Amino acid sequence: MIAARALCFGLTTAAFATTAIQSASAETLTLSSWVPPTHFVHTDFLVPFTQKVSEVTEGRVTVTILPAPLASPPQHWELARNGVADITWGNFTYEPERFVSLWFSEFPNAGTNAEAQSRALWQTFDKYLSDLEAFDGVKMLAVGLFGGGQLHHGAKDLVTPGDVANQKFRMGGPIQEKLLTSLGAVPVAAPATKAYEMLESGVIDGSLHTMESVVNFRLEDSLKHHTIFPNGFYDASFFVIMNGAKWESLGADDQAAIEGIIGEGLSAKWGKNFDVQNPAAYEKLKADGHTVSDASAELIAAVDVVYGEMVGDWVLNAKAAGVEDPKAMLDFYNTTYKALAAE
């Protein structure tokens, strides 16, 4: 009887000890996001990712999405790098000088298959860029593109270069600025989240977005004219990152488990969401009576000229930023994208 009680006590003590060890090793990570909780990036990408982290680590690592962003969108890289938040996401070219190596991914004609784009960009990053100093201090979880941005206007159709000239457009980075300036338009820098108030106040005439962004940022009443470039007018490159020190603090088993759900796989999930959202938004806007026009051959040709200039300038800048062979990297991305898009 005494022996049985001793055994029971020993088992109970062991169970409590195991629970205490598990509790002590549990890690809750914070994630700062700057879109509303109703936005599909939140509901269809971030939330499933947090759930998957908990699942693969058997609850030892959980991710809490904060109820409000800790800073403006352009500050989210630094939030993670400095450990203010453990995980963040954002647009690389909100900090254009730091990430000049990635400008190529936002050039015109980058494609309209966001899953293939995002996978190709991950492979390109992993092969050519991951060791650059610009990416120090963080663990890259995913990269992504959004399937081709287009031109949108509040009052008129934009089909020819003359239609675009002298119009004021909200834009988000140096690639878009170069495009607009070269076409004779007036670029106004601001995050996509500011587009509504800028349109309502008349600060801008139009804005650069994906089709889904017009719907998901509730701009349908302000932007009723849409110009479609078959391979995209421009693109935007995104990151999902984790503070490097926080990553290193995780146990080896948890790191291995999380490695299995990030990288190219998580990048693909980013792109898949846009591949669902963009066509749905296109059909919705057409059904609501919006004007959707194809860019004229003249306008496409004008953009192609700008593209050639961009590549030449970027090759020089990317070399200065530490990319050994920027042209080879661009060729690798384009070849990889085309192969993945054809699958």
N, C-alpha and C positions, 0 to 999 in steps of 0.2 A: 504493500500500500504506500509506504513511504517512498519506495523506489519509483512507483507509478507517478506519485505527486511530484517527485523531483524531476522525472522525465517531462511531465506536463509543463512544469515551471520552466524547464530548460528550453522546450520548444516555443513557449510563449515569449520568453526573453529573446530568443533568436528571431522570432517574427517581428517583435518590436524593434530589434536592432536593424533588421533588414529594411523595415519601413523607414526608420530614422535615416539610414544611409541613402535610400532612394530619395527621401525628402530633401536631404542635404545636398544631393547632386542635381536636383531639379533646377531647371533654368528657365526663367521667363524673360523673353526678349521683347523689346518695344519696337513697333513699326510706325513711322510717321508717314502719312499719306496726305496729299493735298487736293484730292478730288472728293466730291460729296459721297457719302456712303451709299447713295442710290446709283452712282456711276458704275458702269460695267467693269471697269478696271478694279474697283473695290469688290463688287459682288461676285464677279466671275473669274477673277484672277487672284487678287490678294487673299480673299477669304479662303478659297480652296487651297492656296499655298500654305496658309497658317495651319489649316486642318491636316494637311499632308505631313508637315513637320512634326506635329504632335503624334500622328499615326506611326511614322517610320521610327521615331525615337521612343515609342511606347510610353508617351507622356512625360518623358524626362526633359524634353525641351518644348516649350509652348511659346507662341508668338501672339502678343496682344497689339491689335491695331488701335492706336491712340484716337480718342474722340475728336481731336482737332489737330491740324498740322502744327509742328513746332516752329515753323518758319515758312517763308515764301518758297514757291517752287524752285527758283534758282539756287537756293541755299541748301537743298537736300543732300547734295553730295557731301558737303562739309559737315552736316549734321551727323552723318554716319561715320565719316572719317575721324571726327573728333569725339565720337562716342556719346553725343547728346541724345541720339536715338541709336538703337542697335541696327535697325534695318531701314532703308529708305529706297525710294525710286524717283526717277526724274529724267530730264532731257539732257543729254551730254552737252549740247551746244547752248544751253543756258550759261555755260562757262566756256565760251569758244576758244579762248587762248590756251586753256589747259588741255583741251581735247581736240586740237587741230588735227591730230592723227586720224580722227574719225569723221572728218568733214565729208570724205568721199561718199559716205553712206547716205548723205542727205542731198546729193546732187540730183538734178532732173533725170528722168528715165530709169530710176532705181527699181521700178517694177510695182506691181499691184497685188502680188501674192504675199501677204504679210508673214505667213508661216515660213515660206521658203526664204524670204528676206531675213527673218530673225534667226533662223538656223544658219544661214550663210554668214550672217554677221558674227554669230557666236564662233563659228569655225575660223573666221578671219581673225577675230580678236585672240582666240586661243593660239593660233599659229604665229601671228605677227606682232601682237601688241601687249600681251599680258605681262611682259617683263619691263615695260616702259615705266619710268619714274612717275608719270602722271597718275598711274593707277596704284601707287603705293598706299598702304594704310587701310585698304579695304579688301574684302573677299567678294569677288564678282559672282553674283548668283545667277544673273541672266542679263541678256541684252535683247533689244527688240527694235523693229521698225513698224510702221503702221499702214503700209499698203498704198502709199501714194497720196500726197496732199494735192488739193485742187484749188482753183480760184473761185471765190464767192463774192458777190456784190449785192448791195442793198437795193439798187434802183435800175440797173441796166444789164443787158447781155454783154459779155466780153468774149469776142470771137477773134478779132484781129489785133495786131500790135497797137494800132491806133486807138482801139477801145480801151486798152490797158493804160496807155500813157496818161500821166497827170492825175491818176486816181490814187487815193491814199489807202494803204492796206496795212492792217496789223500783221506783224510777222514776228518770228521768234528766234532768229539766229542769222549768222553771217551769210549762209548759203541763200536763204530767202531774201536777205537784203541785197545781195549781188544780183539775183535774178530780177527783182523788182526795179532796182536802179537802172540796170541795163535795158529794161523794157520801157524806161521813161516814167515809171510809176514812183510814188512817194512812200518809202517804207516807214512804218511807225512801230518801234520795238515794244512789245508787251507780251506777257504770258497769255495763253488761250483763255484763262479764267477771267481776264479783263475785257474780253472782246465785247460782251453784251453792253456794258456801260459805255464803252468807247463808241459803239455803233449808235446807241441811243442818244448820246450827247453830240453826235456829228463830228467827233474827232477823226473818224475814219469813214471811208466810203465802202470798204469791203474788208475781207479778212481771209487769211490762208488757213485752211483746215482740211482734214479728211471729211468725207461725207458724213461719217458717223458723228464727228465732232459738232457739226451743225445741229444735229438732233440732240446729242447728249449734253451739250452746253446750252441748250434751249435757245438757239439762235434762229429758229425757223421763221419767226416773225420779222427778223431784221435782215436776213440774207435769203433772198428769193430767186437769185440768178446764179447759176452754177456752171462753170466751164470745166470740161473734162479733158484731160490729157491722157491718152491711152496707156502710157507707161508711167504716169505720175508727173506732176509739175515739180514736185520736190518731195522730200521725206523728212522724217524726224527720228533721231536715234535715241533710245532710252536705255537706262540701266536699272537693275535691282541689285543693291549692294548691302553688305554687312560690315560693321566695324571689324577691322582685322584682328585687333586684340581680343575682342569678344569671341570671334570665331576660334582663335587659338586656345581660348579658355575652355572650350567644350571638350568633352571626353572624346577619345579616339573613336569609340563605337558610334557616338552620336554624329561626329563629323562624317564618318563613312556612310551612315544612314542618310544624312542630308545630301551628301555628294550625289547620291543616287536619284535625287529629285530636282536637282538644279542643273545649271549648264545648258546644253543644247535642248534638253527636254523641257525645261522651264521656259526657255526662249521660244520654243515652238508653241507652247501654250499661250504665251503673250500674243504671238502672231495669229493663232487660230481665232482668238476672240475678235480681232479686228476683221478677219475674213468673214466672220458672221455679221458683224455690226455694219460694215461699209455697204454691202449690197442691200441690206434691209433698210438702211437710211436712204439710199438712192431711190428705192421703190417708194418709200414713204413720201419723200419730197416731191416726186413726180405725181403721185396720187393726190397730193395736197395742192397741185396746180402750180408748182414752181417751174421755172424755165431751166431746163438742163440742156446745155449746148456743147457740141464738140468743138475743141479748139481748131481753128483753121490751119491748113497746111502752112500758111505764111507765119502764123504765130508759133507753131511747132518748130519751124525752121529757125525762127529767131531765138527760141529757147535753146536749140541745139548749138547755135553759135556761142551762146553764153556758156553752155556746158563745156565746150572745148577750151574756152579761156579759163574756166574754173579748174579743170584738170591740170593744165599747165602751171597755174599759180600754186595749186595745192601741192603738187609734187615737190616744189622747192620748199614750201613751208613745212611739209611733213618730214622731209629730210632733216631740216633744222630742229624738228621736234623729236628726232631720234629714230625715225622709221628708216631702216636701211635701204629698202627698195620699194618706195610707194607705188610705183607703176605695177610691179609684180603683185603687190597686195591688192590693188584695185582689180587687176585681171583675175586674181584668184577669187575675189568676192563675186565678180560678174559671172564667171564660169560656174562657180558653185551655186549661185542663185538660179541660173538658167537650168542646171541639172535638177535641182530640187523642185523647181516650179513645174518641170515636165513630168515629175513622178505621178 
